Amino acid sequence: MEEYIKIIDAHTHLWLRQCAEVNDKPIYGMPDGRAMFMGEEVQMLPPFITDGRNTAEVLLSNMNYARVSAAVVTQEFIDGLQNDYLLDIVRRYPDRFFVFGMADYRCPGWPEQIKKLVDDGFRGIKIPAARLIGTDWRVRLDSDEMMQMMHLLETHDMLLHVELADGDIQVPEIEHIIHECPRLRIIIGHFGMVTRPHWMDQIRLARYENVYIECGGITWLFNDEFWPFPSAVRAIREAADEVGISHLMWGSDYPRTITAITYKMSYDFILKSKLLSWEEKCAFLSGNAQRVFGFDHLIDLPYIKNMSE
């Protein structure tokens, strides 16, 4: 049996109802885990989730089975704002979840939304930055309004989670934020969009002390290769050599990624790899996220034998 690590998932999503619009195209849930996604019908959820409700209880069942002690819940425009539900979740399961609040930065008046999220008790704010660049419009991450928010987050010791557009187009904006708010802790998602050109430019941001990278969606990005994702592990190795393993964290991008693989498969390829030492695996799968997100009481989860074993 594998040695036991109290694993933390640094990138998951939850919603009671998926209803959103991106680039004037609707996104909404359909039966049997499917969704209408910007004009295309896709399998958004595993087919056994028939009602479209991607709930904390289903995720907790997956976490308990896969022996994942805690999870970070982030947000994306494609799911719609889930602030009220996520606050309820973290109140009911404080030792299992860290949740990010989110405003709709595409709409006027969003800074007032942020002030409310801070007052409501969120400990982190999410920006799906890749969605803030259109064909003839753009919301800069270092605009005056954004910088006011960054200073507010820094003052309240809150975390910023951001998913950047492919490549290095938004990297200078993040560097501006880092220099203006040196105590602001920043988490960059999707491992810098590792299969895209110039991904390492995003990873190198973690050379700064308060910047971290999580790998949510890495199995999706290497989906054509499939399990055990050897190129994904090589990318993790390359990033660790570049910025240090202490700035890198595992994330699954649940639930979308487990339409192709099981939840446990989204991390066990890392456990089985020989490219990372045991100490590096412990840091990547647990220790770094525990330090960054402040999980004080990680629960022990027993091994339950599969009926098919």
C-alpha positions in Angstrom: 0.0 0.0 0.0 1.2 3.5 -0.8 2.5 5.7 2.0 -0.2 8.0 3.3 -0.2 11.8 2.6 -3.0 14.1 3.9 -3.7 15.5 0.4 -5.0 18.9 -0.3 -6.7 19.8 -3.7 -5.9 23.4 -4.5 -8.4 23.7 -7.4 -12.0 22.6 -7.4 -15.4 24.0 -8.4 -18.8 23.7 -6.9 -22.3 25.0 -7.8 -25.9 24.4 -7.0 -27.0 25.7 -10.5 -24.8 26.4 -13.4 -26.1 29.4 -15.3 -23.8 31.9 -17.0 -22.9 33.9 -20.1 -19.4 34.4 -21.7 -18.9 36.4 -24.8 -22.6 36.7 -25.2 -23.0 32.9 -25.4 -25.0 31.1 -22.7 -23.8 28.3 -20.4 -26.4 26.2 -18.6 -26.9 22.7 -17.2 -28.7 19.9 -18.9 -29.7 16.4 -17.9 -27.2 13.6 -17.2 -24.3 15.8 -16.4 -24.3 17.6 -19.8 -24.3 21.3 -20.3 -24.7 23.8 -23.1 -21.3 25.5 -23.3 -21.1 28.5 -25.6 -23.1 26.8 -28.4 -21.8 23.3 -27.9 -23.2 20.4 -25.9 -20.5 19.0 -23.6 -20.2 16.5 -20.8 -19.7 19.0 -18.0 -20.2 16.6 -15.1 -19.8 12.8 -14.6 -23.0 11.2 -16.0 -24.1 9.9 -12.6 -24.7 13.5 -11.5 -28.1 13.7 -13.3 -29.5 16.9 -11.8 -26.7 19.3 -12.6 -26.1 20.0 -8.9 -22.3 19.9 -8.3 -22.5 19.9 -4.6 -20.1 19.9 -1.7 -21.5 16.6 -0.5 -20.7 14.8 -3.7 -17.2 16.3 -3.7 -16.7 15.2 -0.1 -17.7 11.7 -1.0 -15.0 11.7 -3.7 -12.5 13.2 -1.3 -13.2 10.7 1.4 -12.9 7.8 -1.1 -9.7 9.2 -2.7 -8.3 10.2 0.8 -8.1 13.9 0.0 -8.3 15.7 3.4 -9.2 19.2 2.2 -10.0 21.2 -0.9 -9.9 24.8 -2.2 -13.0 25.9 -4.1 -12.4 28.5 -6.8 -14.8 30.2 -9.2 -15.1 30.9 -13.0 -17.4 33.0 -15.1 -18.6 29.9 -17.0 -20.3 28.6 -13.8 -21.9 31.9 -12.7 -21.3 33.6 -9.3 -21.5 31.1 -6.5 -20.6 33.3 -3.5 -23.6 32.6 -1.3 -23.3 28.8 -1.7 -19.5 28.8 -1.1 -19.9 30.8 2.1 -22.5 28.3 3.3 -20.2 25.5 2.5 -17.2 26.8 4.4 -19.4 27.5 7.4 -20.7 23.9 7.4 -17.3 22.3 6.6 -14.6 24.7 7.9 -11.9 22.0 8.1 -12.5 20.7 4.7 -12.8 23.7 2.4 -11.2 27.1 1.6 -13.4 29.1 -0.7 -12.7 32.1 -3.0 -15.2 34.9 -3.6 -15.6 36.4 -7.1 -17.1 39.6 -8.6 -18.2 40.1 -12.2 -15.3 42.3 -13.3 -16.9 42.7 -16.7 -19.7 44.9 -15.3 -19.6 48.4 -13.9 -19.7 48.7 -10.2 -17.9 45.5 -9.4 -15.6 47.1 -6.8 -18.7 47.3 -4.5 -19.1 43.6 -4.9 -15.6 43.1 -3.7 -16.2 45.2 -0.6 -19.2 43.1 0.2 -17.2 39.9 -0.3 -14.5 41.2 2.1 -17.2 42.1 4.7 -18.9 38.7 4.3 -15.7 37.0 5.4 -14.1 35.6 2.3 -10.4 35.0 2.8 -9.5 35.1 -0.9 -10.7 36.6 -4.2 -10.7 35.0 -7.7 -10.1 36.6 -11.0 -10.6 34.5 -14.2 -8.2 36.8 -16.0 -8.2 34.9 -19.3 -11.9 35.8 -19.7 -11.1 39.5 -19.4 -9.7 39.8 -22.9 -12.1 40.1 -25.8 -11.6 40.8 -29.5 -12.1 44.6 -29.0 -12.1 45.1 -25.2 -9.9 44.3 -22.3 -9.9 44.6 -18.5 -6.3 45.1 -17.4 -5.3 43.5 -14.1 -3.4 46.6 -13.1 -6.1 49.1 -13.9 -6.8 51.7 -11.2 -9.9 49.8 -10.0 -8.0 46.5 -9.9 -5.0 48.0 -8.1 -7.4 49.4 -5.4 -8.7 45.9 -4.9 -5.2 44.5 -4.7 -4.2 46.9 -2.0 -7.5 46.0 -0.1 -6.6 42.3 -0.3 -3.1 43.0 0.9 -4.3 45.1 3.8 -6.7 42.3 4.9 -4.1 39.5 4.3 -6.4 37.8 1.7 -5.3 35.6 -1.2 -5.6 36.4 -4.9 -6.3 33.5 -7.2 -5.8 34.3 -10.9 -5.9 32.2 -14.1 -4.0 34.0 -16.9 -4.5 34.0 -20.6 -2.3 31.7 -22.6 1.4 32.7 -22.7 2.9 35.9 -21.4 0.3 38.5 -22.4 -0.8 39.3 -18.8 2.5 38.5 -17.1 3.7 42.2 -17.0 0.4 43.1 -15.3 1.0 40.5 -12.6 4.5 41.8 -12.1 3.2 45.3 -11.6 0.8 44.0 -8.9 3.7 42.1 -7.2 5.8 45.2 -7.1 3.0 47.4 -5.9 1.7 44.9 -3.3 4.7 42.8 -2.2 2.9 41.2 0.7 -0.1 40.1 -1.4 -0.1 36.3 -1.8 -0.9 35.3 -5.3 -1.9 31.9 -6.7 -1.7 31.3 -10.4 -3.9 28.5 -11.8 -3.7 25.9 -14.5 0.1 25.5 -14.2 0.6 28.5 -16.5 -1.4 26.8 -19.2 1.5 24.4 -19.5 0.8 23.0 -23.0 0.7 26.5 -24.5 3.7 28.5 -25.8 5.5 30.6 -23.2 4.0 28.8 -20.3 7.2 29.0 -18.3 6.9 32.8 -18.2 3.9 32.3 -15.9 5.7 29.7 -13.8 8.7 32.1 -13.4 6.4 34.5 -11.5 6.8 32.1 -8.6 10.4 33.3 -8.2 8.7 36.0 -6.2 8.3 35.0 -2.5 4.5 35.4 -2.3 3.6 33.8 -5.7 2.5 30.2 -6.0 1.4 27.9 -8.9 -1.3 25.3 -8.8 -1.8 22.6 -11.4 -5.6 22.4 -11.6 -6.5 21.1 -15.0 -3.1 19.6 -15.9 -4.8 16.3 -16.7 -7.1 18.1 -19.1 -4.2 19.9 -20.7 -2.4 16.6 -21.3 -5.7 14.7 -22.0 -4.5 13.5 -25.4 -1.6 11.7 -23.7 -3.8 10.4 -20.9 -2.9 8.6 -17.7 -0.2 8.3 -16.3 0.5 11.7 -18.0 4.3 11.4 -18.2 4.6 14.8 -19.9 2.7 16.4 -17.1 5.1 15.0 -14.5 8.1 16.2 -16.6 6.5 19.7 -16.7 6.1 19.6 -12.9 9.8 18.5 -12.6 10.8 21.3 -14.9 8.9 23.9 -13.0 10.3 22.7 -9.7 13.8 23.0 -11.0 13.0 26.5 -12.2 11.2 28.0 -9.1 11.4 25.4 -6.3 8.9 22.8 -5.3 7.8 24.9 -2.3 6.0 27.3 -4.7 4.0 24.5 -6.5 0.7 22.8 -5.5 -1.5 20.0 -6.8 -5.1 20.8 -8.0 -7.6 18.6 -9.8 -10.0 21.1 -11.5 -12.8 18.9 -10.2 -15.5 18.1 -11.5 -14.8 18.7 -15.2 -11.6 16.6 -15.2 -13.3 13.6 -13.7 -15.5 13.1 -16.8 -12.3 11.5 -18.3 -10.6 10.0 -15.2 -11.5 9.2 -11.6 -10.7 11.7 -8.9 -7.9 9.6 -7.5 -6.3 9.3 -10.9 -6.0 13.0 -11.0 -3.2 12.8 -8.4 -2.0 9.2 -8.2 0.1 9.6 -11.4 2.2 12.0 -9.3 2.5 9.5 -6.4 3.7 6.8 -8.8 6.2 8.9 -10.7 9.9 8.4 -10.0 10.8 12.0 -11.2 9.8 13.5 -7.8 11.2 12.5 -4.4 9.0 11.5 -1.5 9.7 14.9 0.1 8.7 16.7 -3.1 5.5 14.7 -3.4 4.5 15.6 0.2 5.2 19.3 -0.5 3.4 19.3 -3.8 0.3 17.3 -2.7 -0.1 18.7 0.8 2.5 20.7 2.7 2.6 23.8 0.4 -1.2 24.2 0.2 -1.5 23.6 3.9 0.8 26.5 4.5 -0.7 28.8 1.9 -4.4 28.2 2.7 -4.0 27.8 6.4 -5.6 24.4 6.9 -4.9 23.8 10.6 -6.7 20.5 11.1 -6.3 18.0 8.3 -8.3 14.9 8.9 -7.1 11.3 8.7 -9.0 9.3 6.1 -8.9 5.5 6.3 -8.1 3.3 3.4 -11.3 1.5 2.2 -10.8 -1.6 0.1 -12.6 -1.7 -3.3 -15.1 -4.4 -3.8 -13.2 -5.3 -7.0 -9.8 -5.8 -5.3 
